[in-house]
């Protein structure tokens, strides 16, 4: 059970044991142990699941997705800036855009099978939501920022 920093709202309820087991498997698979498993639950919770099952995961990943996108952009920009000192601003921007785009991130998310660990609502899960680029790619950025 976790509490989001700065808030008193529970992220995971005690009856969420199956969720915890799945998140434990994900941590083992990616080789990262999260200090706050509640944030990982939040990161892997689609808004459709949070709406249907607020007793299991009342928070969805949208705010973390926003933060993850910004952090990934910053990390990529810093890396390119340091490793390509002769590149122009336009070249750096184009390279960053190629590295941090939906297709690239969706491919990496698919390789890690992140879609299999997403908590989706019944409708989106039945509609093939685990394989949709728009649903799965953003979850790649979340573990990057949450492991600290």
C-alpha positions in Angstrom: 0.0 0.0 0.0 1.5 3.4 -1.0 0.6 7.0 -0.4 1.4 9.5 -3.1 3.9 12.0 -1.8 2.3 15.2 -0.6 -1.2 13.6 -0.5 -3.1 11.5 1.9 -4.8 9.4 -0.8 -4.1 5.7 -0.9 -2.8 4.4 -4.2 -3.2 0.7 -3.6 -5.6 -0.9 -1.3 -4.8 -4.0 0.7 -7.1 -6.2 -1.4 -4.9 -5.4 -4.5 -2.7 -8.5 -3.9 -3.0 -9.7 -7.5 -1.9 -6.3 -8.7 1.1 -6.3 -6.4 2.2 -9.7 -7.7 2.0 -8.5 -11.3 4.0 -5.4 -10.5 6.6 -7.5 -8.7 7.0 -9.6 -11.9 7.4 -6.4 -13.9 10.2 -5.2 -11.6 12.0 -8.4 -11.9 11.6 -8.4 -15.7 13.0 -4.9 -16.2 15.6 -5.3 -13.5 14.5 -2.2 -11.5 13.2 -2.3 -7.9 11.0 0.6 -7.1 11.2 2.2 -3.7 7.6 3.2 -3.9 5.6 0.4 -5.6 2.5 2.6 -5.3 4.0 4.9 -7.9 4.6 1.9 -10.2 1.0 0.9 -9.8 -0.1 4.4 -10.7 2.2 4.4 -13.7 0.7 1.2 -15.1 -2.9 2.2 -14.4 -4.9 3.5 -17.4 -7.7 5.9 -16.6 -10.3 3.4 -17.8 -9.1 1.0 -15.0 -9.0 3.7 -12.4 -12.6 4.7 -13.3 -13.9 1.1 -13.2 -11.9 0.0 -10.1 -11.1 2.9 -7.9 -10.9 0.6 -4.8 -7.9 -1.1 -6.4 -6.2 1.9 -8.0 -7.9 5.2 -7.6 -5.1 7.2 -9.5 -4.3 6.8 -13.2 -1.1 7.4 -15.0 -1.9 10.6 -16.8 0.0 13.0 -14.5 3.0 10.7 -14.4 2.8 10.4 -18.2 3.1 14.2 -18.5 6.1 14.2 -16.1 7.7 11.2 -17.9 7.4 12.8 -21.3 9.2 16.0 -20.0 11.9 14.0 -18.2 12.6 11.8 -21.2 12.9 14.9 -23.4 15.3 16.5 -20.9 17.5 13.4 -20.6 17.6 12.9 -24.3 18.4 16.6 -24.9 21.2 16.5 -22.4 22.7 13.3 -23.8 22.6 14.8 -27.4 24.1 18.1 -26.2 27.0 16.4 -24.5 27.7 13.8 -27.2 27.3 15.9 -30.3 29.1 19.2 -29.5 29.3 20.2 -33.2 25.6 19.8 -33.9 23.3 22.7 -34.5 20.1 23.4 -32.6 18.1 22.2 -35.5 20.1 18.9 -35.8 19.8 18.3 -32.1 16.0 18.9 -32.2 15.5 16.6 -35.2 17.6 13.8 -33.6 15.7 14.2 -30.3 12.4 14.0 -32.1 13.5 10.8 -33.9 14.6 9.2 -30.6 11.5 10.3 -28.6 8.5 9.6 -30.8 5.5 7.4 -30.5 6.8 4.7 -32.9 10.2 4.4 -31.3 8.8 4.2 -27.8 6.0 1.9 -28.8 8.6 -0.5 -30.3 10.6 -0.5 -27.1 7.4 -0.9 -25.0 6.4 -3.9 -27.1 9.9 -5.5 -26.7 9.5 -5.2 -23.0 5.8 -6.4 -23.2 4.7 -3.5 -21.1 1.2 -3.8 -22.5 0.9 -7.1 -20.7 1.3 -5.3 -17.3 -1.1 -2.4 -18.0 -4.2 -2.2 -15.9 -6.9 -1.4 -18.4 -10.6 -1.1 -18.1 -12.7 -3.9 -19.6 -13.8 -2.1 -22.7 -10.3 -0.9 -23.8 -8.8 -4.3 -22.9 -11.4 -6.1 -25.1 -10.7 -3.6 -27.9 -7.0 -4.6 -28.1 -5.8 -1.7 -25.9 -2.7 -3.5 -24.8 -1.3 -3.3 -28.3 -2.3 0.3 -29.1 0.7 2.6 -29.5 -1.1 5.5 -27.8 -1.7 3.3 -24.7 1.5 1.5 -24.4 4.4 3.7 -25.5 4.1 6.3 -22.7 4.6 3.6 -20.1 8.1 3.3 -21.2 8.9 6.7 -19.9 7.3 6.2 -16.5 9.8 3.6 -15.0 12.6 6.0 -16.0 11.4 8.7 -13.7 9.9 6.6 -11.0 12.9 4.5 -10.1 14.7 7.3 -8.4 
